[in-house]
Amino acid sequence: MIESPHTHHGVSLSLLFFMVLVSRKEVSNNHDAALPWQHCDLPSAVMLLVICTFYLLIDCVVGWLWEKTQNGYSLRLRECSRLISWEDGRCTPSCLASLPRPDSQYGLATGYGCATLFWFTRHRPELLLQYDRAGTVQDLLVCALCDLDRPLMSTHNAVSWGYYNPLYGWETKRLAMAGFPVALLPRVVEPGTSAGRLCRAWCGLREGLAVTVAVGDCQASVLSCLQDESTAVLNIGTSAQLSFLMFPEFELSKFSSTVHCDPADSIAPPPMQYLPYFGGRYLAVAAALNGGNAFSTFVKMLRGWIAELGLLPPEPSAIFSALIEAGGKRSDTDLAVRPTPLGERHLPTMRASVQHATPYNLSLGHVSRALCRGLADTIVALIPPGQLALAGVRAVAGMGTALEENAVLREELGQALGLPVTLMARANSAVGAAKVAMHLLNEQVIRAENNVK
């Protein structure tokens, strides 16, 4: 399989991505269908997507080693750095303020790939000298699978690094003038682009199998479940994302955010971003750092208080269930909670708060209802006024554990959005990636047939 010299939070590198196999003979429309080796008839392509954004540095000359095994080859990563996640907090507000302002609408925040590389340039330059390339986990794995000398990155992942504009690419001149190691950056291509061929027989896959550039998990998830362009997709797990497809005529060059960011942090990304999707389209994404984690923080606080009182705290699931039940019995409240302990990317200095507390609205029902309403308002506040109507959105499809298990939150979101929120089957980003790979295979078949003619 894959061996790595490093792990991240105890998670093996091999668990940080999905590998999707696609067969021309079998592509399932069943969202619950698995696409592993044993269920895919003669796979014709491999596409990778990541569970969440992890990136690292690697030496493309000696960065990996193919070792002969009984059933083919195994892949071992050798010269690579430790994994860095989107939650990386080493870039403080003062550090970000000292960096050149990006010439794109995506802004910059701690955890962005280029921001972290700037930090290494200034504080650990000797580390960068050990490697010649940087990329996300799946980009570097594609590089190894195809034995490339430079990683390929899709526009999906590039915009999450900062200093990248889909209209003209990396801001290399601006970066170079600031002392950034631009040679580390991957080459960016459109999602669905062929990266090459599998260079060795690996994990039961035949040598020569087509490998496509890795795609983003958010875009693939939406592609897997978006049947109607008039429906927005709302996913609330640890964090929250509201996504909807922009109209075909949308032009990124005419974009301007109508929601103001923190004036003290002008480099921060806007609350809603227009991310590259598929087929030249753009996906509007309002991404909140606070989602289900706000409830987890509240439950953890309650358990901590109970323990400090010398009592045995209930299990987190029991407290969560009691919260939802109490909130469901309370149809309204004048208590106001802003559940943003992590701030937001566009307002990193914002913190959580409670307002209008009285001796009569501090029951569990009041607090639960206010917490759900506050989270709903936080998500809606990310969307520029009139944007949903402009995009023709008439309904919201909801998913994610925090939304599935919380009827009070669903109710408050429907009221805040002014649109019906309907639970749907969990999105499957692997199915979305398979659709993209299959489209690429079909194009290759058509080109081959045309060449024969």
C-alpha positions as CSV (number, residue, x, y, z in Angstrom):
1,M,0.0,0.0,0.0
2,I,1.5,3.4,1.1
3,E,3.9,4.0,3.8
4,S,4.9,7.4,5.1
5,P,7.6,8.5,7.6
6,H,5.2,10.8,9.3
7,T,1.7,10.9,10.7
8,H,-0.6,13.8,11.6
9,H,-2.6,13.6,14.9
10,G,-2.1,9.8,14.8
11,V,-3.7,9.6,11.3
12,S,-1.8,7.6,8.7
13,L,-1.2,9.4,5.4
14,S,-3.1,6.6,3.6
15,L,-6.3,7.7,5.5
16,L,-6.3,11.3,4.4
17,F,-7.7,10.8,0.9
18,F,-10.2,8.8,-1.1
19,M,-9.1,6.9,-4.2
20,V,-11.9,6.5,-6.7
21,L,-11.7,3.8,-9.3
22,V,-13.8,4.2,-12.4
23,S,-14.7,1.5,-15.0
24,R,-16.2,2.3,-18.4
25,K,-18.4,-0.7,-18.0
26,E,-19.8,0.2,-14.5
27,V,-20.5,3.6,-13.0
28,S,-23.2,3.4,-10.3
29,N,-25.8,6.1,-9.8
30,N,-26.5,4.7,-6.4
31,H,-25.1,7.2,-3.9
32,D,-24.5,4.4,-1.4
33,A,-22.6,2.3,-3.9
34,A,-18.9,1.6,-3.1
35,L,-16.3,1.8,-5.8
36,P,-13.5,-0.3,-4.4
37,W,-11.3,-2.7,-6.5
38,Q,-13.5,-5.8,-5.9
39,H,-16.7,-4.1,-7.0
40,C,-15.3,-2.3,-10.1
41,D,-15.0,-4.3,-13.4
42,L,-11.6,-3.6,-15.0
43,P,-11.1,-0.1,-13.6
44,S,-10.1,2.3,-16.3
45,A,-9.1,5.4,-14.3
46,V,-8.0,6.6,-10.9
47,M,-9.1,9.9,-9.3
48,L,-8.1,11.1,-5.9
49,L,-9.8,13.6,-3.6
50,V,-9.0,14.6,0.0
51,I,-11.1,14.3,3.1
52,C,-9.9,17.7,4.3
53,T,-7.0,19.9,3.2
54,F,-3.6,18.6,4.3
55,Y,-0.4,19.6,2.5
56,L,3.3,18.9,2.8
57,L,6.7,19.4,1.2
58,I,8.5,16.7,-0.8
59,D,11.6,16.0,-2.8
60,C,10.4,14.8,-6.2
61,V,13.8,13.2,-7.0
62,V,14.0,10.8,-4.0
63,G,10.6,11.6,-2.4
64,W,9.1,8.1,-2.9
65,L,10.3,4.6,-3.6
66,W,8.5,1.8,-5.5
67,E,9.4,-1.6,-4.0
68,K,8.7,-4.9,-5.8
69,T,6.2,-7.2,-4.0
70,Q,4.6,-10.5,-4.8
71,N,1.5,-8.9,-6.3
72,G,3.1,-5.9,-8.0
73,Y,4.7,-2.9,-6.2
74,S,4.3,-1.0,-2.9
75,L,4.8,2.8,-2.6
76,R,6.8,4.3,0.2
77,L,7.1,8.0,0.7
78,R,10.6,8.9,2.0
79,E,11.7,12.5,1.7
80,C,8.6,14.5,2.8
81,S,7.7,16.9,5.6
82,R,5.2,16.4,8.3
83,L,1.6,17.1,7.3
84,I,0.1,20.5,7.8
85,S,-3.6,21.0,8.0
86,W,-6.0,23.9,7.2
87,E,-6.3,24.3,11.0
88,D,-2.6,25.3,11.3
89,G,-2.4,28.4,13.4
90,R,1.2,29.5,13.1
91,C,0.4,32.5,11.0
92,T,-0.8,35.1,13.5
93,P,-2.7,38.2,12.5
94,S,0.5,40.3,12.6
95,C,2.2,37.7,10.4
96,L,-0.6,37.8,7.9
97,A,-0.6,41.6,7.9
98,S,3.0,41.6,7.0
99,L,2.5,39.6,3.8
100,P,1.7,41.1,0.4
101,R,-2.0,41.5,-0.2
102,P,-3.3,38.9,-2.7
103,D,-4.6,40.3,-6.0
104,S,-7.7,38.1,-5.9
105,Q,-11.0,37.8,-4.2
106,Y,-9.9,34.8,-2.1
107,G,-7.9,36.6,0.4
108,L,-5.5,34.9,2.8
109,A,-5.8,33.2,6.2
110,T,-3.8,31.1,8.5
111,G,-3.8,27.5,7.3
112,Y,-3.6,28.5,3.6
113,G,-0.7,26.8,1.9
114,C,1.1,29.9,0.7
115,A,0.7,31.6,4.1
116,T,2.4,28.7,5.8
117,L,5.2,28.6,3.2
118,F,5.8,32.3,3.9
119,W,6.1,31.5,7.6
120,F,8.7,28.8,6.8
121,T,10.6,31.2,4.6
122,R,10.9,33.6,7.4
123,H,11.3,31.3,10.4
124,R,12.5,27.9,9.1
125,P,14.3,28.6,5.8
126,E,16.6,25.6,6.3
127,L,13.6,23.3,6.1
128,L,12.6,24.5,2.7
129,L,16.1,23.8,1.3
130,Q,15.4,20.0,1.9
131,Y,12.5,19.9,-0.6
132,D,11.8,21.0,-4.2
133,R,8.0,20.8,-4.4
134,A,4.9,21.4,-2.3
135,G,1.3,20.3,-2.7
136,T,-1.7,18.7,-1.1
137,V,-1.5,15.1,0.0
138,Q,-3.5,13.9,-3.0
139,D,-1.5,16.1,-5.5
140,L,1.8,14.6,-4.3
141,L,0.3,11.0,-4.4
142,V,-0.8,11.6,-8.0
143,C,2.7,12.8,-8.7
144,A,4.2,9.6,-7.3
145,L,1.7,7.3,-9.0
146,C,2.5,8.8,-12.4
147,D,6.2,9.3,-11.6
148,L,6.0,13.1,-12.4
149,D,8.8,15.5,-11.7
150,R,6.4,18.2,-10.6
151,P,2.9,17.9,-8.9
152,L,-0.2,18.9,-10.7
153,M,-2.9,20.7,-8.7
154,S,-6.5,21.3,-9.8
155,T,-7.9,24.8,-9.6
156,H,-10.1,23.4,-6.8
157,N,-7.1,23.1,-4.4
158,A,-5.1,26.0,-5.7
159,V,-7.6,28.7,-4.6
160,S,-7.4,27.3,-1.0
161,W,-3.7,28.1,-1.0
162,G,-3.9,31.8,-1.5
163,Y,-2.2,34.0,-4.2
164,Y,-4.0,32.1,-6.9
165,N,-6.5,33.5,-9.3
166,P,-8.4,31.2,-11.7
167,L,-8.2,33.9,-14.4
168,Y,-4.4,34.1,-14.6
169,G,-2.9,31.6,-12.2
170,W,-0.3,32.0,-9.4
171,E,0.7,35.5,-8.5
172,T,4.4,34.6,-9.1
173,K,5.7,38.1,-9.6
174,R,4.1,39.4,-6.4
175,L,5.3,36.3,-4.5
176,A,8.9,36.4,-5.8
177,M,9.3,40.1,-4.9
178,A,8.4,39.2,-1.3
179,G,11.0,36.4,-1.2
180,F,8.5,33.5,-1.6
181,P,10.0,30.2,-3.0
182,V,7.8,30.1,-6.1
183,A,9.7,27.1,-7.5
184,L,7.9,24.9,-4.9
185,L,4.4,25.6,-6.3
186,P,2.7,22.9,-8.4
187,R,1.4,23.4,-11.9
188,V,-2.3,24.1,-11.9
189,V,-4.7,22.5,-14.4
190,E,-8.5,22.2,-14.8
191,P,-10.3,19.6,-12.8
192,G,-10.8,16.4,-14.8
193,T,-7.4,16.8,-16.6
194,S,-5.4,13.6,-17.1
195,A,-2.3,13.6,-14.9
196,G,-0.7,10.6,-16.6
197,R,-0.6,6.8,-16.3
198,L,0.0,4.6,-13.3
199,C,3.7,3.8,-13.6
200,R,3.6,0.5,-11.7
201,A,1.2,-2.3,-11.0
202,W,-0.1,-1.2,-7.6
203,C,-2.7,-2.4,-5.1
204,G,-4.2,-4.8,-7.6
205,L,-4.3,-2.1,-10.3
206,R,-2.7,-2.6,-13.6
207,E,0.2,-0.5,-14.9
208,G,-0.8,2.1,-17.4
209,L,-4.2,2.9,-15.7
210,A,-5.3,6.5,-16.4
211,V,-4.8,8.9,-13.4
212,T,-6.6,12.2,-13.3
213,V,-5.7,15.3,-11.3
214,A,-7.1,15.3,-7.8
215,V,-10.3,17.3,-7.2
216,G,-11.8,19.1,-4.2
217,D,-14.0,17.3,-1.7
218,C,-16.5,20.2,-1.5
219,Q,-17.0,20.4,-5.3
220,A,-17.1,16.6,-5.7
221,S,-19.7,16.3,-2.9
222,V,-22.0,18.9,-4.5
223,L,-21.6,17.2,-7.9
224,S,-22.7,13.9,-6.4
225,C,-26.0,15.2,-5.1
226,L,-26.9,18.4,-7.0
227,Q,-29.8,17.2,-9.2
228,D,-31.4,20.7,-9.6
229,E,-29.5,23.9,-10.0
230,S,-32.2,25.8,-8.1
231,T,-31.3,23.8,-4.9
232,A,-28.5,24.9,-2.5
233,V,-26.5,22.3,-0.5
234,L,-26.0,23.0,3.2
235,N,-23.6,20.7,5.0
236,I,-23.1,21.1,8.8
237,G,-20.7,18.8,10.4
238,T,-17.8,20.2,12.5
239,S,-18.0,23.4,10.5
240,A,-20.7,24.6,8.0
241,Q,-20.8,25.2,4.3
242,L,-23.7,26.5,2.1
243,S,-23.0,25.9,-1.6
244,F,-25.0,26.7,-4.7
245,L,-24.1,26.8,-8.4
246,M,-23.8,30.2,-10.1
247,F,-25.5,30.8,-13.4
248,P,-23.5,29.9,-16.5
249,E,-22.9,33.6,-17.5
250,F,-21.3,34.4,-14.1
251,E,-17.9,36.2,-14.6
252,L,-15.4,36.1,-11.8
253,S,-13.8,39.3,-13.0
254,K,-16.9,41.3,-12.1
255,F,-17.2,39.9,-8.6
256,S,-17.1,42.2,-5.6
257,S,-18.0,41.2,-2.1
258,T,-20.9,43.2,-0.6
259,V,-20.3,41.9,2.9
260,H,-17.5,43.9,4.7
261,C,-14.6,42.0,6.3
262,D,-12.8,43.1,9.4
263,P,-11.4,46.5,8.6
264,A,-8.3,45.8,10.7
265,D,-7.6,42.6,8.6
266,S,-8.1,43.6,5.0
267,I,-6.1,40.5,3.8
268,A,-8.8,38.2,5.2
269,P,-10.9,36.2,2.7
270,P,-14.5,37.4,2.0
271,P,-17.3,35.5,3.8
272,M,-18.6,34.0,0.5
273,Q,-16.2,32.8,-2.2
274,Y,-16.8,31.8,-5.8
275,L,-14.8,28.6,-6.2
276,P,-13.9,26.9,-9.5
277,Y,-16.4,24.0,-10.1
278,F,-16.5,21.8,-13.2
279,G,-17.0,22.7,-16.9
280,G,-15.9,26.3,-16.4
281,R,-18.7,27.0,-13.9
282,Y,-18.3,28.5,-10.4
283,L,-19.7,27.3,-7.1
284,A,-20.7,29.9,-4.5
285,V,-19.6,28.7,-1.1
286,A,-20.3,30.4,2.3
287,A,-18.0,28.5,4.7
288,A,-18.3,29.0,8.4
289,L,-15.6,27.9,10.8
290,N,-18.4,27.4,13.4
291,G,-20.9,24.6,13.0
292,G,-21.4,21.5,15.0
293,N,-18.2,22.4,16.9
294,A,-20.2,25.2,18.6
295,F,-22.5,22.7,20.1
296,S,-19.6,20.5,21.1
297,T,-18.0,23.4,22.8
298,F,-21.2,24.1,24.8
299,V,-21.6,20.5,25.8
300,K,-17.9,20.3,26.8
301,M,-18.4,23.4,28.9
302,L,-21.4,22.0,30.7
303,R,-19.6,18.7,31.4
304,G,-16.7,20.6,32.8
305,W,-18.9,22.6,35.1
306,I,-20.6,19.5,36.4
307,A,-17.2,17.8,37.0
308,E,-15.9,20.9,38.9
309,L,-19.0,20.7,41.1
310,G,-17.8,17.2,42.1
311,L,-20.5,15.4,40.2
312,L,-20.3,12.7,37.5
313,P,-21.1,14.4,34.2
314,P,-23.5,12.6,31.8
315,E,-22.2,11.4,28.4
316,P,-21.9,14.1,25.7
317,S,-24.6,12.3,23.7
318,A,-27.1,12.5,26.6
319,I,-26.5,16.2,27.1
320,F,-26.9,16.9,23.4
321,S,-30.2,14.9,23.3
322,A,-31.5,16.9,26.3
323,L,-30.5,20.1,24.6
324,I,-32.4,19.3,21.5
325,E,-35.5,18.1,23.4
326,A,-35.5,21.2,25.6
327,G,-35.0,23.5,22.6
328,G,-37.9,21.8,20.7
329,K,-40.3,22.6,23.6
330,R,-39.3,26.3,23.5
331,S,-40.7,27.9,20.3
332,D,-39.2,31.3,20.8
333,T,-36.7,33.2,23.0
334,D,-35.4,36.7,23.5
335,L,-32.0,35.4,24.5
336,A,-29.4,36.1,21.8
337,V,-26.3,33.9,21.4
338,R,-23.6,34.4,18.9
339,P,-21.9,31.0,18.8
340,T,-18.6,32.0,17.1
341,P,-15.8,31.0,19.6
342,L,-13.4,30.4,16.7
343,G,-14.3,33.7,14.9
344,E,-14.7,33.5,11.2
345,R,-12.1,33.8,8.4
346,H,-13.4,37.2,7.3
347,L,-13.7,38.3,10.9
348,P,-10.9,36.5,12.8
349,T,-11.1,38.8,15.8
350,M,-14.8,38.1,16.4
351,R,-15.7,36.0,19.5
352,A,-18.8,34.4,20.9
353,S,-21.2,36.4,23.0
354,V,-24.5,36.3,24.9
355,Q,-27.0,39.2,25.0
356,H,-30.3,40.1,26.5
357,A,-29.9,37.6,29.3
358,T,-32.5,38.0,32.1
359,P,-33.4,35.8,35.2
360,Y,-36.3,34.4,33.1
361,N,-34.6,33.2,29.9
362,L,-31.7,31.1,31.1
363,S,-33.4,27.7,31.1
364,L,-31.9,25.0,28.9
365,G,-34.7,25.4,26.4
366,H,-34.0,29.1,26.0
367,V,-30.3,28.6,25.7
368,S,-30.7,25.7,23.2
369,R,-33.1,27.6,21.0
370,A,-30.9,30.7,21.1
371,L,-27.8,28.6,20.2
372,C,-29.5,27.1,17.2
373,R,-30.9,30.5,16.1
374,G,-27.5,32.1,16.5
375,L,-25.8,29.5,14.4
376,A,-28.4,29.9,11.7
377,D,-28.0,33.7,11.7
378,T,-24.2,33.3,11.5
379,I,-24.5,31.2,8.4
380,V,-27.0,33.4,6.7
381,A,-24.9,36.5,7.5
382,L,-22.1,35.1,5.2
383,I,-24.3,35.4,2.1
384,P,-24.5,38.8,0.4
385,P,-28.1,40.2,0.3
386,G,-30.1,38.9,-2.6
387,Q,-27.4,36.4,-3.7
388,L,-29.6,33.3,-3.3
389,A,-32.5,34.9,-5.3
390,L,-30.0,36.1,-8.0
391,A,-28.7,32.5,-8.4
392,G,-32.3,31.2,-8.6
393,V,-32.1,29.2,-5.4
394,R,-35.6,28.1,-4.3
395,A,-34.8,25.3,-1.8
396,V,-32.0,24.0,0.4
397,A,-30.9,20.4,0.7
398,G,-29.4,19.7,4.1
399,M,-26.9,17.1,5.3
400,G,-24.2,16.5,7.9
401,T,-24.4,15.0,11.4
402,A,-25.1,18.3,13.2
403,L,-28.0,19.1,10.9
404,E,-29.4,15.5,10.7
405,E,-29.6,15.2,14.5
406,N,-30.9,18.6,15.3
407,A,-34.5,19.4,14.4
408,V,-34.4,22.8,16.2
409,L,-31.4,23.9,14.0
410,R,-33.2,22.8,10.8
411,E,-36.3,24.8,11.9
412,E,-34.2,28.0,12.6
413,L,-32.3,27.7,9.4
414,G,-35.5,27.5,7.4
415,Q,-36.7,30.6,9.0
416,A,-33.4,32.5,8.6
417,L,-33.0,31.5,5.0
418,G,-36.7,31.9,4.1
419,L,-36.5,28.7,2.2
420,P,-37.5,25.1,2.9
421,V,-34.6,22.9,4.3
422,T,-35.0,19.3,3.4
423,L,-32.7,16.5,4.7
424,M,-31.2,14.4,2.0
425,A,-28.9,11.4,1.8
426,R,-25.3,12.1,2.8
427,A,-23.3,13.5,-0.2
428,N,-20.7,11.1,-1.5
429,S,-17.7,12.9,-2.8
430,A,-16.3,9.7,-4.2
431,V,-19.4,9.4,-6.5
432,G,-18.8,13.0,-7.7
433,A,-15.1,12.3,-8.4
434,A,-16.1,9.1,-10.3
435,K,-18.4,11.2,-12.5
436,V,-15.6,13.5,-13.4
437,A,-13.2,10.7,-14.2
438,M,-15.8,8.9,-16.3
439,H,-16.4,12.1,-18.3
440,L,-12.7,12.3,-19.0
441,L,-12.7,8.7,-20.2
442,N,-15.6,9.2,-22.5
443,E,-13.8,12.2,-24.0
444,Q,-10.7,10.1,-24.6
445,V,-12.8,7.4,-26.3
446,I,-14.5,9.9,-28.6
447,R,-11.1,11.5,-29.5
448,A,-9.7,8.0,-30.2
449,E,-12.7,7.1,-32.4
450,N,-12.4,10.4,-34.3
451,N,-8.7,9.8,-34.9
452,V,-9.5,6.3,-36.4
453,K,-12.0,7.9,-38.7
